[in-house]
Each structure stands twice: as C-alpha cells, then as structure tokens.
Amino acid sequence: MDLSGIDLTTEVVRSERLVLRPFTTDDVEAVFAGCQDPEVQRWINIPVPYTREHAHSYVAEEAPAERLAGTGTDLAVEADGVVVGSTGVHRIGQHPMGPEIGYWIAPAGRGKGYAAELTHALAEWALGLGAHRVYLVADVRNAGSQQVARRAGFAQEGVLRSYLAYRDGSRGDAALFSRLPGD
C-alpha cells in the first residue's frame, strides 16, 4: 500500500451516505454509548465495563497514535452528522495478508446497510492505494458480520481456528474473508 501523499491523521473516506473521518474529542460520548451495547461488547474485544475514560483514551490517544504511526486508520462512522460507529483499516504494512478492516455499529445505526457500505468503501480505498488484498475476520458465530462481508464484496477463504481471544481466556474460531483488486 502506497501511503506517500496520504496524511492518515486527516484522511477522510466518503461513501454514498457515510463520512469516515478521524475522531475528535466531541465523539467521546458517542463511542462510550456505542460500547455499552451488549452486541458490541460480545463481538469486539473491548474492556467491560467500558467507561468514559476508555472512550476518551481511544478517541484522543489510541486512534490518533495508530494514524500517526501510519499503521492504521481508526475512524468515526458519521451518517447525517451523527456518529453511528467506529471503523478502520488496521495492520497497514504489518501483515502478509494485507491490511485488515474492522468496525462496529451502534444499535441506532443498524439495519441500514452502513456496515457493508463502510466495509466496501474502506476496501476500495485500500485497494486503490495499492494494497494487494484486504481482509476481515468475523467470529464464526457472528452471522451478521459474515453477511456484511459478503455484501461488501468479500469472499470467504476459510476458518482461522482458535484465532480469537475471548475475555474469559478461552479462544474461538474466526471466518476469514478477503477482497482482491478486481473483485
């Protein structure tokens, strides 16, 4: 992926209905509220309980640090001026499978196709910058995220056994999806 000429600290990706932009401290409450959702907590490896301090650290420190290092783009998902989730392209230049796309959508933003739209937009962005492939993983029990991957044009490649680390110390399998240039 060629990031020359791209400033990840300010890079914005747009789709038909969404603006995928760097977080600001104004987004702390939206991140905090979204991370209270049991489904977000079930599928995303975040601290539970998730506090405002966690949200502030993510928005003000962790997300900007990843962008500044050039290894990823944690982004707010904005629809009609409202933050409805979080997404990003991660592991840029760090993994032989290419960059990884991840996301969560708050309850108020679900059922509108936002997850598939943002996943498709980020894949197009990364592939357009020369990524040889992009991938995402979804817990094998998470049928919704697997459907999102398919709607975004990703093909399932297989299952990564014991790939996911759960909070209780156990491990689980993940479905592996990818998109290649031309898919």
Sine and cosine of phi, psi and omega as CSV:
sin_phi,cos_phi,sin_psi,cos_psi,sin_omega,cos_omega
0.00,0.00,0.79,-0.61,-0.02,-1.00
-0.99,-0.14,0.96,-0.29,-0.01,-1.00
-0.99,-0.14,0.14,0.99,0.05,-1.00
-0.90,0.44,0.73,-0.69,-0.05,-1.00
1.00,0.07,-0.05,1.00,0.03,-1.00
-0.95,-0.33,0.80,-0.60,0.09,-1.00
-0.98,-0.18,0.99,-0.15,-0.05,-1.00
-0.89,0.46,-0.36,0.93,0.00,-1.00
-0.94,0.33,-0.34,0.94,-0.02,-1.00
-0.82,-0.58,-0.09,1.00,-0.09,-1.00
-0.86,0.51,0.74,-0.67,0.03,-1.00
-0.84,-0.54,0.69,-0.73,0.08,-1.00
-0.91,-0.42,0.74,-0.67,-0.01,-1.00
-0.89,-0.46,0.58,-0.82,0.14,-0.99
-0.85,-0.53,-0.17,-0.99,-0.05,-1.00
-0.84,0.54,-0.69,0.73,-0.08,-1.00
-0.88,-0.47,-0.13,0.99,-0.17,-0.99
-0.86,-0.52,0.49,-0.87,0.19,-0.98
-0.89,-0.46,0.85,-0.53,0.02,-1.00
-0.96,-0.29,0.96,-0.27,-0.20,-0.98
-0.73,-0.69,0.34,-0.94,0.08,-1.00
-0.86,0.52,0.56,-0.83,0.06,-1.00
-0.92,0.39,0.47,-0.89,0.20,-0.98
-0.83,-0.55,0.23,-0.97,0.01,-1.00
-0.90,0.43,-0.31,0.95,0.09,-1.00
-0.92,0.40,-0.24,0.97,-0.05,-1.00
-1.00,-0.03,-0.04,1.00,-0.07,-1.00
-0.84,0.55,-0.73,0.69,-0.04,-1.00
-0.90,0.44,-0.63,0.78,0.02,-1.00
-0.91,0.41,-0.65,0.76,0.04,-1.00
-0.92,0.39,-0.71,0.71,0.04,-1.00
-0.84,0.54,-0.76,0.65,-0.03,-1.00
-0.89,0.46,-0.71,0.71,0.00,-1.00
-0.88,0.47,-0.59,0.80,-0.04,-1.00
-0.99,0.16,0.00,1.00,0.14,-0.99
-0.99,0.11,-0.29,0.96,-0.06,-1.00
-0.92,0.39,0.77,-0.63,0.00,-1.00
-0.85,0.53,-0.55,0.84,0.01,-1.00
-0.95,0.32,-0.63,0.77,0.08,-1.00
-0.89,0.47,-0.72,0.69,0.00,-1.00
-0.90,0.43,-0.52,0.85,0.00,-1.00
-0.93,0.37,-0.68,0.73,-0.16,-0.99
-0.98,-0.20,-0.30,0.95,-0.04,-1.00
-0.94,-0.34,0.71,-0.70,-0.04,-1.00
-0.99,0.17,0.99,0.15,0.03,-1.00
-0.86,-0.50,0.34,-0.94,0.06,-1.00
-0.90,0.45,0.60,-0.80,0.09,-1.00
-0.74,-0.67,0.86,-0.51,0.07,1.00
-0.95,0.33,0.50,-0.87,0.02,-1.00
-0.99,-0.15,0.87,-0.49,-0.10,-0.99
-0.98,-0.21,0.20,-0.98,0.10,-0.99
-0.88,0.47,-0.54,0.84,0.04,-1.00
-0.90,0.43,-0.63,0.77,0.08,-1.00
-0.88,0.48,-0.71,0.70,-0.02,-1.00
-0.89,0.46,-0.69,0.72,0.01,-1.00
-0.89,0.45,-0.70,0.71,0.02,-1.00
-0.87,0.49,-0.68,0.73,0.01,-1.00
-0.89,0.46,-0.77,0.64,-0.08,-1.00
-0.93,0.36,-0.70,0.72,-0.15,-0.99
-1.00,-0.06,-0.34,0.94,-0.08,-1.00
-0.83,-0.56,-0.85,0.53,-0.11,-0.99
-0.91,0.41,-0.78,0.63,-0.02,-1.00
-0.88,0.47,-0.74,0.67,0.04,-1.00
-0.89,0.45,-0.57,0.82,-0.01,-1.00
-0.90,0.43,-0.66,0.75,0.01,-1.00
-0.90,0.44,-0.69,0.73,0.02,-1.00
-0.91,0.42,-0.69,0.73,-0.01,-1.00
-0.89,0.45,-0.60,0.80,0.02,-1.00
-0.96,0.28,-0.24,0.97,0.00,-1.00
0.98,0.20,0.29,0.96,-0.05,-1.00
-0.97,-0.22,-0.12,0.99,-0.01,-1.00
-0.04,-1.00,0.15,-0.99,-0.03,-1.00
-0.71,-0.70,1.00,0.06,0.16,-0.99
-0.96,0.29,0.81,-0.58,-0.13,-0.99
-0.73,-0.68,0.56,-0.83,0.16,-0.99
-0.97,0.23,0.63,-0.78,0.10,-1.00
-0.99,-0.16,0.93,-0.38,-0.07,-1.00
-0.92,-0.40,0.80,-0.60,0.07,-1.00
-0.82,-0.57,0.84,-0.55,-0.01,-1.00
0.79,0.61,0.63,0.77,0.05,-1.00
0.99,0.17,0.07,1.00,-0.03,-1.00
-0.89,-0.46,0.73,-0.69,0.06,-1.00
-0.97,0.25,0.86,-0.51,-0.05,-1.00
-0.91,-0.42,0.06,1.00,0.01,-1.00
0.14,-0.99,-0.22,-0.98,-0.02,-1.00
-0.67,-0.74,0.57,-0.82,0.02,-1.00
-0.50,-0.87,0.06,-1.00,0.08,-1.00
0.09,-1.00,0.30,-0.96,0.17,-0.99
-0.95,-0.31,0.84,-0.54,-0.11,-0.99
-0.86,-0.51,0.22,-0.97,0.05,-1.00
0.88,0.48,0.52,0.85,0.03,-1.00
-0.88,0.48,0.84,-0.54,0.01,-1.00
0.94,0.33,0.22,0.98,-0.10,-0.99
-0.88,-0.48,-0.15,0.99,-0.12,-0.99
-0.67,-0.74,0.69,-0.72,-0.01,-1.00
-0.90,0.43,-0.35,0.94,0.05,-1.00
-0.98,0.20,-0.06,1.00,-0.03,-1.00
1.00,-0.07,-0.13,-0.99,0.01,-1.00
-0.96,0.30,0.48,-0.88,-0.04,-1.00
-0.95,-0.32,0.67,-0.75,0.07,-1.00
-0.97,-0.23,0.70,-0.72,0.06,-1.00
-0.67,-0.75,0.31,-0.95,-0.01,-1.00
-0.23,-0.97,0.29,-0.96,0.33,-0.94
-0.57,-0.82,0.52,-0.85,0.02,-1.00
-0.84,-0.55,0.74,-0.67,0.03,-1.00
-0.93,0.36,0.39,-0.92,-0.05,-1.00
-0.78,0.63,-0.66,0.75,-0.04,-1.00
-0.91,0.41,-0.34,0.94,-0.01,-1.00
-0.99,-0.15,-0.03,1.00,-0.06,-1.00
-0.98,0.18,0.39,-0.92,0.05,-1.00
0.98,0.19,0.21,0.98,-0.04,-1.00
-0.90,-0.44,0.03,1.00,0.00,-1.00
0.99,0.15,0.16,0.99,-0.03,-1.00
-0.89,0.46,-0.66,0.75,-0.06,-1.00
-0.88,0.47,-0.72,0.69,0.01,-1.00
-0.92,0.40,-0.63,0.78,0.00,-1.00
-0.90,0.45,-0.72,0.69,-0.02,-1.00
-0.94,0.34,-0.59,0.80,0.01,-1.00
-0.90,0.43,-0.68,0.73,0.05,-1.00
-0.89,0.45,-0.71,0.70,-0.02,-1.00
-0.89,0.47,-0.67,0.74,0.00,-1.00
-0.94,0.34,-0.58,0.82,0.07,-1.00
-0.89,0.45,-0.71,0.70,0.03,-1.00
-0.87,0.49,-0.66,0.76,0.00,-1.00
-0.88,0.48,-0.78,0.63,-0.05,-1.00
-0.91,0.41,-0.70,0.71,0.02,-1.00
-0.90,0.43,-0.59,0.81,0.05,-1.00
-0.91,0.42,-0.40,0.92,0.06,-1.00
-1.00,-0.06,0.17,0.98,0.12,-0.99
0.99,-0.14,0.13,0.99,0.08,-1.00
-0.87,0.50,0.69,-0.72,-0.01,-1.00
-0.97,0.24,-0.29,0.96,0.06,-1.00
-0.14,-0.99,0.35,-0.94,0.17,-0.99
-0.77,-0.64,0.45,-0.90,-0.01,-1.00
-0.63,-0.78,0.26,-0.97,0.17,-0.99
-0.54,-0.84,0.41,-0.91,0.05,-1.00
-0.84,-0.54,0.55,-0.84,0.04,-1.00
-0.66,-0.75,0.68,-0.73,0.08,-1.00
-0.77,0.64,0.68,-0.73,-0.03,-1.00
-0.87,0.49,-0.34,0.94,0.03,-1.00
-1.00,0.04,-0.13,0.99,-0.07,-1.00
-1.00,-0.09,0.99,0.16,-0.04,-1.00
-0.88,0.48,-0.57,0.82,-0.01,-1.00
-0.88,0.48,-0.73,0.69,0.00,-1.00
-0.93,0.36,-0.54,0.84,0.06,-1.00
-0.92,0.40,-0.63,0.78,0.05,-1.00
-0.92,0.40,-0.63,0.78,0.07,-1.00
-0.84,0.54,-0.73,0.68,-0.01,-1.00
-0.85,0.53,-0.72,0.70,-0.01,-1.00
-0.90,0.43,-0.69,0.73,0.01,-1.00
-0.91,0.42,-0.45,0.90,0.02,-1.00
-1.00,0.08,0.08,1.00,0.06,-1.00
1.00,0.00,0.24,0.97,0.02,-1.00
-1.00,0.03,0.54,-0.84,0.06,-1.00
-0.96,-0.29,0.66,-0.75,0.06,-1.00
-0.97,0.22,0.76,-0.65,-0.01,-1.00
-0.98,-0.18,-0.42,0.91,-0.04,-1.00
0.34,-0.94,-0.35,-0.94,-0.02,-1.00
-0.82,-0.58,0.76,-0.65,0.10,-1.00
-1.00,-0.04,0.96,-0.29,-0.07,-1.00
-0.96,0.30,0.68,-0.74,0.05,-1.00
0.80,0.59,0.60,0.80,-0.07,-1.00
-0.99,0.10,-0.58,0.81,-0.11,-0.99
-1.00,-0.06,0.72,-0.69,0.08,-1.00
-0.99,-0.15,0.84,-0.55,0.01,-1.00
-1.00,-0.08,0.35,-0.94,-0.02,-1.00
-0.84,0.55,-0.54,0.84,-0.06,-1.00
-0.99,0.14,0.08,1.00,0.02,-1.00
1.00,-0.07,-0.19,0.98,0.03,-1.00
-0.99,0.15,0.09,-1.00,-0.03,-1.00
-0.77,-0.64,0.39,-0.92,0.00,-1.00
-0.64,-0.77,0.23,-0.97,-0.02,-1.00
-1.00,0.05,0.48,-0.88,0.03,-1.00
-0.79,-0.61,0.69,-0.72,0.16,-0.99
-0.97,0.22,0.73,-0.68,-0.01,-1.00
-0.97,-0.23,0.80,-0.61,0.04,-1.00
-0.83,-0.56,0.50,-0.87,0.05,-1.00
-0.56,-0.83,0.34,-0.94,0.19,-0.98
-0.76,-0.65,0.63,-0.77,0.05,-1.00
-0.91,-0.42,0.33,-0.94,0.11,-0.99
-0.82,0.57,0.70,-0.72,0.01,-1.00
1.00,-0.03,-0.22,0.98,0.05,-1.00
-0.93,0.36,0.00,0.00,0.00,0.00
